[in-house]
Amino acid sequence: MTATASERTPRQTYLAELFRQARVIPVITIENVEHAIPLARALVAGGLRCLEITLRTSAAPAAVETIAENIPEAIVGVGTVLSPGDLARARALGAHFALSPGAVPELLDAAAADELPFVPGVATPSEVMAALARGFDILKFFPAAPLGGVAAMRALGGPFPHVYFCPTGGIGEADLPQWLALPNVIAVGGSWLTPLGDVRAGHWNAITDRARRALAAVGK
């Protein structure tokens, strides 16, 4: 059975509070560590402080450390955690939380034994149940749009009414409000906020404007 709010572990309580406050979490791929500080500043200026830096590039670890050391307003999470080794690396880098696109047993077991707040990725009811069995009730629904979008997210609320999801993958600015309106969506992750073209060109004002529009959607 899913834990109630009062029964959550401290790390799950931390995640619940963090994601409820954030509501929108930029999913960021950084190719050049020199982009890390201006990119984080642009997002924070737009009101988005909770950031997911994906471990998809060689620059990612240094980017996480650089943002954590220089942008105290930012709450840095590490994404694309695929193995227990990645989880240990995220903790060593000083991440506030970690996320995975999936939920294989080896990673779930390692995360359950670790103190780092962790968000497993799920795509099916069976994966939701596997995560719940290890104490995780805040999950990443990925890839959200290809898996059925809002209708699929709504359907998962039937058998899992006390599970909260952070859908990510294929979500854009236009459909953000309908995702945020779902009662089982605690936050939404998206790469549309930091397109590589803008990052490579240093269009930081465009990223700040996009972040502000996302925050406005939360208010609606």
PyMOL CGO cylinders between C-alpha atoms (Angstrom):
from pymol import cmd
from pymol.cgo import CYLINDER

trace = [
    CYLINDER, 0.00, 0.00, 0.00, 1.23, 3.49, -0.82, 0.3, 1, 1, 1, 1, 1, 1,
    CYLINDER, 1.23, 3.49, -0.82, 2.41, 5.53, 2.15, 0.3, 1, 1, 1, 1, 1, 1,
    CYLINDER, 2.41, 5.53, 2.15, 0.28, 8.45, 3.23, 0.3, 1, 1, 1, 1, 1, 1,
    CYLINDER, 0.28, 8.45, 3.23, 1.89, 11.88, 3.56, 0.3, 1, 1, 1, 1, 1, 1,
    CYLINDER, 1.89, 11.88, 3.56, 2.44, 11.32, 7.28, 0.3, 1, 1, 1, 1, 1, 1,
    CYLINDER, 2.44, 11.32, 7.28, 4.08, 7.92, 6.65, 0.3, 1, 1, 1, 1, 1, 1,
    CYLINDER, 4.08, 7.92, 6.65, 6.54, 9.07, 3.97, 0.3, 1, 1, 1, 1, 1, 1,
    CYLINDER, 6.54, 9.07, 3.97, 10.23, 8.80, 4.66, 0.3, 1, 1, 1, 1, 1, 1,
    CYLINDER, 10.23, 8.80, 4.66, 12.09, 12.11, 5.05, 0.3, 1, 1, 1, 1, 1, 1,
    CYLINDER, 12.09, 12.11, 5.05, 13.50, 11.88, 1.52, 0.3, 1, 1, 1, 1, 1, 1,
    CYLINDER, 13.50, 11.88, 1.52, 10.05, 11.23, 0.00, 0.3, 1, 1, 1, 1, 1, 1,
    CYLINDER, 10.05, 11.23, 0.00, 8.61, 14.10, 2.03, 0.3, 1, 1, 1, 1, 1, 1,
    CYLINDER, 8.61, 14.10, 2.03, 11.44, 16.32, 0.74, 0.3, 1, 1, 1, 1, 1, 1,
    CYLINDER, 11.44, 16.32, 0.74, 10.67, 15.34, -2.86, 0.3, 1, 1, 1, 1, 1, 1,
    CYLINDER, 10.67, 15.34, -2.86, 6.95, 15.93, -2.42, 0.3, 1, 1, 1, 1, 1, 1,
    CYLINDER, 6.95, 15.93, -2.42, 7.52, 19.43, -1.03, 0.3, 1, 1, 1, 1, 1, 1,
    CYLINDER, 7.52, 19.43, -1.03, 10.18, 20.26, -3.63, 0.3, 1, 1, 1, 1, 1, 1,
    CYLINDER, 10.18, 20.26, -3.63, 8.12, 19.15, -6.62, 0.3, 1, 1, 1, 1, 1, 1,
    CYLINDER, 8.12, 19.15, -6.62, 4.91, 20.76, -5.35, 0.3, 1, 1, 1, 1, 1, 1,
    CYLINDER, 4.91, 20.76, -5.35, 6.71, 24.08, -5.09, 0.3, 1, 1, 1, 1, 1, 1,
    CYLINDER, 6.71, 24.08, -5.09, 8.54, 23.72, -8.40, 0.3, 1, 1, 1, 1, 1, 1,
    CYLINDER, 8.54, 23.72, -8.40, 5.69, 22.35, -10.56, 0.3, 1, 1, 1, 1, 1, 1,
    CYLINDER, 5.69, 22.35, -10.56, 7.84, 22.76, -13.68, 0.3, 1, 1, 1, 1, 1, 1,
    CYLINDER, 7.84, 22.76, -13.68, 11.31, 21.19, -13.87, 0.3, 1, 1, 1, 1, 1, 1,
    CYLINDER, 11.31, 21.19, -13.87, 13.59, 22.00, -16.81, 0.3, 1, 1, 1, 1, 1, 1,
    CYLINDER, 13.59, 22.00, -16.81, 15.28, 18.89, -18.22, 0.3, 1, 1, 1, 1, 1, 1,
    CYLINDER, 15.28, 18.89, -18.22, 18.66, 20.17, -19.35, 0.3, 1, 1, 1, 1, 1, 1,
    CYLINDER, 18.66, 20.17, -19.35, 21.37, 18.77, -21.59, 0.3, 1, 1, 1, 1, 1, 1,
    CYLINDER, 21.37, 18.77, -21.59, 24.63, 20.73, -21.32, 0.3, 1, 1, 1, 1, 1, 1,
    CYLINDER, 24.63, 20.73, -21.32, 27.26, 20.18, -23.98, 0.3, 1, 1, 1, 1, 1, 1,
    CYLINDER, 27.26, 20.18, -23.98, 29.70, 22.84, -22.77, 0.3, 1, 1, 1, 1, 1, 1,
    CYLINDER, 29.70, 22.84, -22.77, 30.37, 23.54, -19.10, 0.3, 1, 1, 1, 1, 1, 1,
    CYLINDER, 30.37, 23.54, -19.10, 30.77, 27.24, -19.95, 0.3, 1, 1, 1, 1, 1, 1,
    CYLINDER, 30.77, 27.24, -19.95, 27.04, 27.33, -20.60, 0.3, 1, 1, 1, 1, 1, 1,
    CYLINDER, 27.04, 27.33, -20.60, 26.17, 26.01, -17.14, 0.3, 1, 1, 1, 1, 1, 1,
    CYLINDER, 26.17, 26.01, -17.14, 26.18, 29.25, -15.12, 0.3, 1, 1, 1, 1, 1, 1,
    CYLINDER, 26.18, 29.25, -15.12, 24.43, 31.56, -17.61, 0.3, 1, 1, 1, 1, 1, 1,
    CYLINDER, 24.43, 31.56, -17.61, 21.85, 28.86, -18.35, 0.3, 1, 1, 1, 1, 1, 1,
    CYLINDER, 21.85, 28.86, -18.35, 21.07, 28.28, -14.68, 0.3, 1, 1, 1, 1, 1, 1,
    CYLINDER, 21.07, 28.28, -14.68, 20.90, 32.03, -14.08, 0.3, 1, 1, 1, 1, 1, 1,
    CYLINDER, 20.90, 32.03, -14.08, 18.48, 32.44, -16.97, 0.3, 1, 1, 1, 1, 1, 1,
    CYLINDER, 18.48, 32.44, -16.97, 16.14, 29.80, -15.56, 0.3, 1, 1, 1, 1, 1, 1,
    CYLINDER, 16.14, 29.80, -15.56, 16.34, 31.12, -12.00, 0.3, 1, 1, 1, 1, 1, 1,
    CYLINDER, 16.34, 31.12, -12.00, 15.64, 34.63, -13.30, 0.3, 1, 1, 1, 1, 1, 1,
    CYLINDER, 15.64, 34.63, -13.30, 12.51, 33.23, -14.90, 0.3, 1, 1, 1, 1, 1, 1,
    CYLINDER, 12.51, 33.23, -14.90, 11.40, 31.73, -11.59, 0.3, 1, 1, 1, 1, 1, 1,
    CYLINDER, 11.40, 31.73, -11.59, 12.44, 28.09, -12.15, 0.3, 1, 1, 1, 1, 1, 1,
    CYLINDER, 12.44, 28.09, -12.15, 14.92, 27.01, -9.48, 0.3, 1, 1, 1, 1, 1, 1,
    CYLINDER, 14.92, 27.01, -9.48, 14.55, 23.22, -9.53, 0.3, 1, 1, 1, 1, 1, 1,
    CYLINDER, 14.55, 23.22, -9.53, 16.72, 21.91, -12.38, 0.3, 1, 1, 1, 1, 1, 1,
    CYLINDER, 16.72, 21.91, -12.38, 17.40, 18.45, -13.80, 0.3, 1, 1, 1, 1, 1, 1,
    CYLINDER, 17.40, 18.45, -13.80, 20.84, 18.16, -15.41, 0.3, 1, 1, 1, 1, 1, 1,
    CYLINDER, 20.84, 18.16, -15.41, 20.95, 15.00, -17.49, 0.3, 1, 1, 1, 1, 1, 1,
    CYLINDER, 20.95, 15.00, -17.49, 23.99, 12.72, -17.51, 0.3, 1, 1, 1, 1, 1, 1,
    CYLINDER, 23.99, 12.72, -17.51, 23.94, 12.59, -21.31, 0.3, 1, 1, 1, 1, 1, 1,
    CYLINDER, 23.94, 12.59, -21.31, 27.18, 14.44, -22.06, 0.3, 1, 1, 1, 1, 1, 1,
    CYLINDER, 27.18, 14.44, -22.06, 30.75, 14.44, -20.84, 0.3, 1, 1, 1, 1, 1, 1,
    CYLINDER, 30.75, 14.44, -20.84, 30.24, 18.02, -19.61, 0.3, 1, 1, 1, 1, 1, 1,
    CYLINDER, 30.24, 18.02, -19.61, 27.31, 17.10, -17.35, 0.3, 1, 1, 1, 1, 1, 1,
    CYLINDER, 27.31, 17.10, -17.35, 29.21, 16.22, -14.12, 0.3, 1, 1, 1, 1, 1, 1,
    CYLINDER, 29.21, 16.22, -14.12, 31.25, 19.44, -14.20, 0.3, 1, 1, 1, 1, 1, 1,
    CYLINDER, 31.25, 19.44, -14.20, 28.09, 21.41, -15.03, 0.3, 1, 1, 1, 1, 1, 1,
    CYLINDER, 28.09, 21.41, -15.03, 26.31, 20.00, -11.96, 0.3, 1, 1, 1, 1, 1, 1,
    CYLINDER, 26.31, 20.00, -11.96, 29.21, 20.94, -9.70, 0.3, 1, 1, 1, 1, 1, 1,
    CYLINDER, 29.21, 20.94, -9.70, 29.58, 24.38, -11.28, 0.3, 1, 1, 1, 1, 1, 1,
    CYLINDER, 29.58, 24.38, -11.28, 25.92, 25.28, -10.85, 0.3, 1, 1, 1, 1, 1, 1,
    CYLINDER, 25.92, 25.28, -10.85, 25.80, 23.91, -7.29, 0.3, 1, 1, 1, 1, 1, 1,
    CYLINDER, 25.80, 23.91, -7.29, 28.86, 25.94, -6.31, 0.3, 1, 1, 1, 1, 1, 1,
    CYLINDER, 28.86, 25.94, -6.31, 27.97, 29.21, -8.04, 0.3, 1, 1, 1, 1, 1, 1,
    CYLINDER, 27.97, 29.21, -8.04, 24.17, 29.46, -8.16, 0.3, 1, 1, 1, 1, 1, 1,
    CYLINDER, 24.17, 29.46, -8.16, 22.94, 28.93, -4.60, 0.3, 1, 1, 1, 1, 1, 1,
    CYLINDER, 22.94, 28.93, -4.60, 19.35, 29.73, -5.63, 0.3, 1, 1, 1, 1, 1, 1,
    CYLINDER, 19.35, 29.73, -5.63, 19.30, 26.67, -7.90, 0.3, 1, 1, 1, 1, 1, 1,
    CYLINDER, 19.30, 26.67, -7.90, 18.23, 23.26, -6.61, 0.3, 1, 1, 1, 1, 1, 1,
    CYLINDER, 18.23, 23.26, -6.61, 20.17, 20.86, -8.81, 0.3, 1, 1, 1, 1, 1, 1,
    CYLINDER, 20.17, 20.86, -8.81, 19.05, 17.35, -9.58, 0.3, 1, 1, 1, 1, 1, 1,
    CYLINDER, 19.05, 17.35, -9.58, 20.79, 14.77, -11.77, 0.3, 1, 1, 1, 1, 1, 1,
    CYLINDER, 20.79, 14.77, -11.77, 18.82, 12.97, -14.45, 0.3, 1, 1, 1, 1, 1, 1,
    CYLINDER, 18.82, 12.97, -14.45, 19.39, 10.02, -16.78, 0.3, 1, 1, 1, 1, 1, 1,
    CYLINDER, 19.39, 10.02, -16.78, 20.57, 7.93, -13.83, 0.3, 1, 1, 1, 1, 1, 1,
    CYLINDER, 20.57, 7.93, -13.83, 20.78, 4.44, -15.35, 0.3, 1, 1, 1, 1, 1, 1,
    CYLINDER, 20.78, 4.44, -15.35, 22.75, 2.40, -12.83, 0.3, 1, 1, 1, 1, 1, 1,
    CYLINDER, 22.75, 2.40, -12.83, 23.80, 2.25, -9.16, 0.3, 1, 1, 1, 1, 1, 1,
    CYLINDER, 23.80, 2.25, -9.16, 27.08, 3.78, -10.30, 0.3, 1, 1, 1, 1, 1, 1,
    CYLINDER, 27.08, 3.78, -10.30, 25.26, 6.78, -11.76, 0.3, 1, 1, 1, 1, 1, 1,
    CYLINDER, 25.26, 6.78, -11.76, 23.34, 7.13, -8.51, 0.3, 1, 1, 1, 1, 1, 1,
    CYLINDER, 23.34, 7.13, -8.51, 26.57, 7.18, -6.50, 0.3, 1, 1, 1, 1, 1, 1,
    CYLINDER, 26.57, 7.18, -6.50, 28.00, 9.71, -8.93, 0.3, 1, 1, 1, 1, 1, 1,
    CYLINDER, 28.00, 9.71, -8.93, 24.96, 11.99, -8.52, 0.3, 1, 1, 1, 1, 1, 1,
    CYLINDER, 24.96, 11.99, -8.52, 25.40, 11.90, -4.74, 0.3, 1, 1, 1, 1, 1, 1,
    CYLINDER, 25.40, 11.90, -4.74, 29.12, 12.63, -5.02, 0.3, 1, 1, 1, 1, 1, 1,
    CYLINDER, 29.12, 12.63, -5.02, 28.42, 15.61, -7.27, 0.3, 1, 1, 1, 1, 1, 1,
    CYLINDER, 28.42, 15.61, -7.27, 26.24, 17.15, -4.57, 0.3, 1, 1, 1, 1, 1, 1,
    CYLINDER, 26.24, 17.15, -4.57, 22.89, 16.65, -6.29, 0.3, 1, 1, 1, 1, 1, 1,
    CYLINDER, 22.89, 16.65, -6.29, 19.79, 17.41, -4.22, 0.3, 1, 1, 1, 1, 1, 1,
    CYLINDER, 19.79, 17.41, -4.22, 17.90, 14.60, -5.95, 0.3, 1, 1, 1, 1, 1, 1,
    CYLINDER, 17.90, 14.60, -5.95, 18.22, 12.13, -8.83, 0.3, 1, 1, 1, 1, 1, 1,
    CYLINDER, 18.22, 12.13, -8.83, 15.89, 10.85, -11.53, 0.3, 1, 1, 1, 1, 1, 1,
    CYLINDER, 15.89, 10.85, -11.53, 15.91, 7.89, -13.88, 0.3, 1, 1, 1, 1, 1, 1,
    CYLINDER, 15.91, 7.89, -13.88, 14.03, 7.24, -17.13, 0.3, 1, 1, 1, 1, 1, 1,
    CYLINDER, 14.03, 7.24, -17.13, 13.41, 3.65, -15.98, 0.3, 1, 1, 1, 1, 1, 1,
    CYLINDER, 13.41, 3.65, -15.98, 13.17, 1.37, -12.97, 0.3, 1, 1, 1, 1, 1, 1,
    CYLINDER, 13.17, 1.37, -12.97, 15.21, -1.82, -13.29, 0.3, 1, 1, 1, 1, 1, 1,
    CYLINDER, 15.21, -1.82, -13.29, 15.39, -3.90, -10.07, 0.3, 1, 1, 1, 1, 1, 1,
    CYLINDER, 15.39, -3.90, -10.07, 19.13, -3.33, -9.53, 0.3, 1, 1, 1, 1, 1, 1,
    CYLINDER, 19.13, -3.33, -9.53, 18.72, 0.45, -9.61, 0.3, 1, 1, 1, 1, 1, 1,
    CYLINDER, 18.72, 0.45, -9.61, 15.56, 0.42, -7.50, 0.3, 1, 1, 1, 1, 1, 1,
    CYLINDER, 15.56, 0.42, -7.50, 17.27, -1.67, -4.83, 0.3, 1, 1, 1, 1, 1, 1,
    CYLINDER, 17.27, -1.67, -4.83, 20.32, 0.61, -4.77, 0.3, 1, 1, 1, 1, 1, 1,
    CYLINDER, 20.32, 0.61, -4.77, 18.15, 3.73, -4.56, 0.3, 1, 1, 1, 1, 1, 1,
    CYLINDER, 18.15, 3.73, -4.56, 16.03, 2.24, -1.77, 0.3, 1, 1, 1, 1, 1, 1,
    CYLINDER, 16.03, 2.24, -1.77, 19.20, 1.72, 0.28, 0.3, 1, 1, 1, 1, 1, 1,
    CYLINDER, 19.20, 1.72, 0.28, 20.57, 5.19, -0.52, 0.3, 1, 1, 1, 1, 1, 1,
    CYLINDER, 20.57, 5.19, -0.52, 19.73, 8.45, 1.25, 0.3, 1, 1, 1, 1, 1, 1,
    CYLINDER, 19.73, 8.45, 1.25, 19.64, 10.53, -1.93, 0.3, 1, 1, 1, 1, 1, 1,
    CYLINDER, 19.64, 10.53, -1.93, 16.05, 11.44, -2.89, 0.3, 1, 1, 1, 1, 1, 1,
    CYLINDER, 16.05, 11.44, -2.89, 15.29, 9.46, -6.04, 0.3, 1, 1, 1, 1, 1, 1,
    CYLINDER, 15.29, 9.46, -6.04, 12.55, 9.49, -8.67, 0.3, 1, 1, 1, 1, 1, 1,
    CYLINDER, 12.55, 9.49, -8.67, 12.29, 6.25, -10.68, 0.3, 1, 1, 1, 1, 1, 1,
    CYLINDER, 12.29, 6.25, -10.68, 10.95, 6.31, -14.21, 0.3, 1, 1, 1, 1, 1, 1,
    CYLINDER, 10.95, 6.31, -14.21, 7.90, 4.19, -15.04, 0.3, 1, 1, 1, 1, 1, 1,
    CYLINDER, 7.90, 4.19, -15.04, 5.92, 3.38, -18.17, 0.3, 1, 1, 1, 1, 1, 1,
    CYLINDER, 5.92, 3.38, -18.17, 3.56, 0.60, -17.02, 0.3, 1, 1, 1, 1, 1, 1,
    CYLINDER, 3.56, 0.60, -17.02, 1.40, -0.34, -14.03, 0.3, 1, 1, 1, 1, 1, 1,
    CYLINDER, 1.40, -0.34, -14.03, 3.81, -3.19, -13.23, 0.3, 1, 1, 1, 1, 1, 1,
    CYLINDER, 3.81, -3.19, -13.23, 6.70, -0.73, -13.00, 0.3, 1, 1, 1, 1, 1, 1,
    CYLINDER, 6.70, -0.73, -13.00, 4.63, 1.52, -10.74, 0.3, 1, 1, 1, 1, 1, 1,
    CYLINDER, 4.63, 1.52, -10.74, 4.01, -1.46, -8.45, 0.3, 1, 1, 1, 1, 1, 1,
    CYLINDER, 4.01, -1.46, -8.45, 7.71, -2.37, -8.41, 0.3, 1, 1, 1, 1, 1, 1,
    CYLINDER, 7.71, -2.37, -8.41, 8.60, 1.19, -7.39, 0.3, 1, 1, 1, 1, 1, 1,
    CYLINDER, 8.60, 1.19, -7.39, 5.91, 1.27, -4.72, 0.3, 1, 1, 1, 1, 1, 1,
    CYLINDER, 5.91, 1.27, -4.72, 7.18, -2.00, -3.26, 0.3, 1, 1, 1, 1, 1, 1,
    CYLINDER, 7.18, -2.00, -3.26, 10.48, -0.25, -2.54, 0.3, 1, 1, 1, 1, 1, 1,
    CYLINDER, 10.48, -0.25, -2.54, 8.92, 2.84, -1.01, 0.3, 1, 1, 1, 1, 1, 1,
    CYLINDER, 8.92, 2.84, -1.01, 8.84, 5.21, -3.98, 0.3, 1, 1, 1, 1, 1, 1,
    CYLINDER, 8.84, 5.21, -3.98, 5.52, 7.02, -4.48, 0.3, 1, 1, 1, 1, 1, 1,
    CYLINDER, 5.52, 7.02, -4.48, 6.73, 9.97, -6.57, 0.3, 1, 1, 1, 1, 1, 1,
    CYLINDER, 6.73, 9.97, -6.57, 7.54, 8.69, -10.04, 0.3, 1, 1, 1, 1, 1, 1,
    CYLINDER, 7.54, 8.69, -10.04, 8.66, 9.95, -13.42, 0.3, 1, 1, 1, 1, 1, 1,
    CYLINDER, 8.66, 9.95, -13.42, 6.22, 9.00, -16.21, 0.3, 1, 1, 1, 1, 1, 1,
    CYLINDER, 6.22, 9.00, -16.21, 8.44, 8.68, -19.28, 0.3, 1, 1, 1, 1, 1, 1,
    CYLINDER, 8.44, 8.68, -19.28, 8.14, 9.15, -22.21, 0.3, 1, 1, 1, 1, 1, 1,
    CYLINDER, 8.14, 9.15, -22.21, 4.84, 10.78, -21.37, 0.3, 1, 1, 1, 1, 1, 1,
    CYLINDER, 4.84, 10.78, -21.37, 3.46, 11.85, -24.74, 0.3, 1, 1, 1, 1, 1, 1,
    CYLINDER, 3.46, 11.85, -24.74, 4.31, 8.65, -26.69, 0.3, 1, 1, 1, 1, 1, 1,
    CYLINDER, 4.31, 8.65, -26.69, 2.90, 6.52, -23.86, 0.3, 1, 1, 1, 1, 1, 1,
    CYLINDER, 2.90, 6.52, -23.86, -0.58, 7.99, -24.25, 0.3, 1, 1, 1, 1, 1, 1,
    CYLINDER, -0.58, 7.99, -24.25, -0.27, 11.49, -22.90, 0.3, 1, 1, 1, 1, 1, 1,
    CYLINDER, -0.27, 11.49, -22.90, -2.82, 13.01, -20.57, 0.3, 1, 1, 1, 1, 1, 1,
    CYLINDER, -2.82, 13.01, -20.57, -5.28, 10.14, -21.08, 0.3, 1, 1, 1, 1, 1, 1,
    CYLINDER, -5.28, 10.14, -21.08, -2.73, 7.56, -19.93, 0.3, 1, 1, 1, 1, 1, 1,
    CYLINDER, -2.73, 7.56, -19.93, -1.76, 9.68, -16.95, 0.3, 1, 1, 1, 1, 1, 1,
    CYLINDER, -1.76, 9.68, -16.95, -5.38, 10.04, -15.95, 0.3, 1, 1, 1, 1, 1, 1,
    CYLINDER, -5.38, 10.04, -15.95, -5.91, 6.28, -16.30, 0.3, 1, 1, 1, 1, 1, 1,
    CYLINDER, -5.91, 6.28, -16.30, -3.01, 5.49, -13.95, 0.3, 1, 1, 1, 1, 1, 1,
    CYLINDER, -3.01, 5.49, -13.95, -4.75, 7.55, -11.29, 0.3, 1, 1, 1, 1, 1, 1,
    CYLINDER, -4.75, 7.55, -11.29, -7.45, 4.87, -11.03, 0.3, 1, 1, 1, 1, 1, 1,
    CYLINDER, -7.45, 4.87, -11.03, -5.44, 1.97, -9.57, 0.3, 1, 1, 1, 1, 1, 1,
    CYLINDER, -5.44, 1.97, -9.57, -2.81, 4.26, -8.00, 0.3, 1, 1, 1, 1, 1, 1,
    CYLINDER, -2.81, 4.26, -8.00, -4.73, 7.18, -6.44, 0.3, 1, 1, 1, 1, 1, 1,
    CYLINDER, -4.73, 7.18, -6.44, -2.00, 8.07, -3.95, 0.3, 1, 1, 1, 1, 1, 1,
    CYLINDER, -2.00, 8.07, -3.95, 0.92, 8.01, -6.39, 0.3, 1, 1, 1, 1, 1, 1,
    CYLINDER, 0.92, 8.01, -6.39, 2.22, 11.29, -7.78, 0.3, 1, 1, 1, 1, 1, 1,
    CYLINDER, 2.22, 11.29, -7.78, 3.87, 11.58, -11.17, 0.3, 1, 1, 1, 1, 1, 1,
    CYLINDER, 3.87, 11.58, -11.17, 6.28, 13.92, -12.91, 0.3, 1, 1, 1, 1, 1, 1,
    CYLINDER, 6.28, 13.92, -12.91, 5.48, 13.31, -16.60, 0.3, 1, 1, 1, 1, 1, 1,
    CYLINDER, 5.48, 13.31, -16.60, 8.37, 14.04, -18.93, 0.3, 1, 1, 1, 1, 1, 1,
    CYLINDER, 8.37, 14.04, -18.93, 8.95, 13.48, -22.63, 0.3, 1, 1, 1, 1, 1, 1,
    CYLINDER, 8.95, 13.48, -22.63, 7.18, 15.13, -25.53, 0.3, 1, 1, 1, 1, 1, 1,
    CYLINDER, 7.18, 15.13, -25.53, 5.53, 17.81, -23.39, 0.3, 1, 1, 1, 1, 1, 1,
    CYLINDER, 5.53, 17.81, -23.39, 5.61, 21.39, -24.63, 0.3, 1, 1, 1, 1, 1, 1,
    CYLINDER, 5.61, 21.39, -24.63, 4.51, 24.84, -23.61, 0.3, 1, 1, 1, 1, 1, 1,
    CYLINDER, 4.51, 24.84, -23.61, 1.13, 24.55, -25.32, 0.3, 1, 1, 1, 1, 1, 1,
    CYLINDER, 1.13, 24.55, -25.32, -0.02, 21.43, -23.47, 0.3, 1, 1, 1, 1, 1, 1,
    CYLINDER, -0.02, 21.43, -23.47, 1.59, 22.22, -20.09, 0.3, 1, 1, 1, 1, 1, 1,
    CYLINDER, 1.59, 22.22, -20.09, -1.66, 23.52, -18.50, 0.3, 1, 1, 1, 1, 1, 1,
    CYLINDER, -1.66, 23.52, -18.50, -3.61, 20.32, -19.16, 0.3, 1, 1, 1, 1, 1, 1,
    CYLINDER, -3.61, 20.32, -19.16, -0.87, 18.22, -17.56, 0.3, 1, 1, 1, 1, 1, 1,
    CYLINDER, -0.87, 18.22, -17.56, -0.69, 20.48, -14.52, 0.3, 1, 1, 1, 1, 1, 1,
    CYLINDER, -0.69, 20.48, -14.52, -4.46, 20.25, -14.10, 0.3, 1, 1, 1, 1, 1, 1,
    CYLINDER, -4.46, 20.25, -14.10, -4.31, 16.50, -13.38, 0.3, 1, 1, 1, 1, 1, 1,
    CYLINDER, -4.31, 16.50, -13.38, -4.59, 15.71, -9.64, 0.3, 1, 1, 1, 1, 1, 1,
    CYLINDER, -4.59, 15.71, -9.64, -1.90, 12.99, -9.79, 0.3, 1, 1, 1, 1, 1, 1,
    CYLINDER, -1.90, 12.99, -9.79, 0.67, 15.24, -11.51, 0.3, 1, 1, 1, 1, 1, 1,
    CYLINDER, 0.67, 15.24, -11.51, 2.91, 16.81, -8.90, 0.3, 1, 1, 1, 1, 1, 1,
    CYLINDER, 2.91, 16.81, -8.90, 5.26, 18.44, -11.43, 0.3, 1, 1, 1, 1, 1, 1,
    CYLINDER, 5.26, 18.44, -11.43, 6.08, 18.38, -15.12, 0.3, 1, 1, 1, 1, 1, 1,
    CYLINDER, 6.08, 18.38, -15.12, 9.55, 17.94, -16.61, 0.3, 1, 1, 1, 1, 1, 1,
    CYLINDER, 9.55, 17.94, -16.61, 10.45, 19.34, -19.99, 0.3, 1, 1, 1, 1, 1, 1,
    CYLINDER, 10.45, 19.34, -19.99, 13.33, 19.97, -22.34, 0.3, 1, 1, 1, 1, 1, 1,
    CYLINDER, 13.33, 19.97, -22.34, 11.36, 22.57, -24.32, 0.3, 1, 1, 1, 1, 1, 1,
    CYLINDER, 11.36, 22.57, -24.32, 12.50, 25.18, -21.80, 0.3, 1, 1, 1, 1, 1, 1,
    CYLINDER, 12.50, 25.18, -21.80, 16.16, 24.96, -22.81, 0.3, 1, 1, 1, 1, 1, 1,
    CYLINDER, 16.16, 24.96, -22.81, 16.38, 24.08, -26.53, 0.3, 1, 1, 1, 1, 1, 1,
    CYLINDER, 16.38, 24.08, -26.53, 19.93, 23.34, -27.63, 0.3, 1, 1, 1, 1, 1, 1,
    CYLINDER, 19.93, 23.34, -27.63, 19.74, 26.04, -30.31, 0.3, 1, 1, 1, 1, 1, 1,
    CYLINDER, 19.74, 26.04, -30.31, 19.18, 28.75, -27.71, 0.3, 1, 1, 1, 1, 1, 1,
    CYLINDER, 19.18, 28.75, -27.71, 21.83, 27.31, -25.39, 0.3, 1, 1, 1, 1, 1, 1,
    CYLINDER, 21.83, 27.31, -25.39, 24.45, 27.09, -28.13, 0.3, 1, 1, 1, 1, 1, 1,
    CYLINDER, 24.45, 27.09, -28.13, 23.68, 30.63, -29.28, 0.3, 1, 1, 1, 1, 1, 1,
    CYLINDER, 23.68, 30.63, -29.28, 23.59, 32.06, -25.77, 0.3, 1, 1, 1, 1, 1, 1,
    CYLINDER, 23.59, 32.06, -25.77, 20.00, 33.25, -26.09, 0.3, 1, 1, 1, 1, 1, 1,
    CYLINDER, 20.00, 33.25, -26.09, 19.57, 33.48, -22.33, 0.3, 1, 1, 1, 1, 1, 1,
    CYLINDER, 19.57, 33.48, -22.33, 16.79, 36.07, -22.45, 0.3, 1, 1, 1, 1, 1, 1,
    CYLINDER, 16.79, 36.07, -22.45, 14.69, 33.73, -24.59, 0.3, 1, 1, 1, 1, 1, 1,
    CYLINDER, 14.69, 33.73, -24.59, 15.15, 30.98, -22.00, 0.3, 1, 1, 1, 1, 1, 1,
    CYLINDER, 15.15, 30.98, -22.00, 14.18, 33.34, -19.18, 0.3, 1, 1, 1, 1, 1, 1,
    CYLINDER, 14.18, 33.34, -19.18, 11.05, 34.38, -21.08, 0.3, 1, 1, 1, 1, 1, 1,
    CYLINDER, 11.05, 34.38, -21.08, 10.13, 30.73, -21.66, 0.3, 1, 1, 1, 1, 1, 1,
    CYLINDER, 10.13, 30.73, -21.66, 10.58, 30.00, -17.96, 0.3, 1, 1, 1, 1, 1, 1,
    CYLINDER, 10.58, 30.00, -17.96, 8.34, 32.92, -17.02, 0.3, 1, 1, 1, 1, 1, 1,
    CYLINDER, 8.34, 32.92, -17.02, 5.60, 31.70, -19.36, 0.3, 1, 1, 1, 1, 1, 1,
    CYLINDER, 5.60, 31.70, -19.36, 5.81, 28.24, -17.81, 0.3, 1, 1, 1, 1, 1, 1,
    CYLINDER, 5.81, 28.24, -17.81, 5.49, 29.75, -14.35, 0.3, 1, 1, 1, 1, 1, 1,
    CYLINDER, 5.49, 29.75, -14.35, 2.47, 31.73, -15.53, 0.3, 1, 1, 1, 1, 1, 1,
    CYLINDER, 2.47, 31.73, -15.53, 0.89, 28.45, -16.68, 0.3, 1, 1, 1, 1, 1, 1,
    CYLINDER, 0.89, 28.45, -16.68, 1.31, 27.11, -13.14, 0.3, 1, 1, 1, 1, 1, 1,
    CYLINDER, 1.31, 27.11, -13.14, -0.66, 30.08, -11.83, 0.3, 1, 1, 1, 1, 1, 1,
    CYLINDER, -0.66, 30.08, -11.83, -3.51, 29.34, -14.25, 0.3, 1, 1, 1, 1, 1, 1,
]
cmd.load_cgo(trace, "trace")
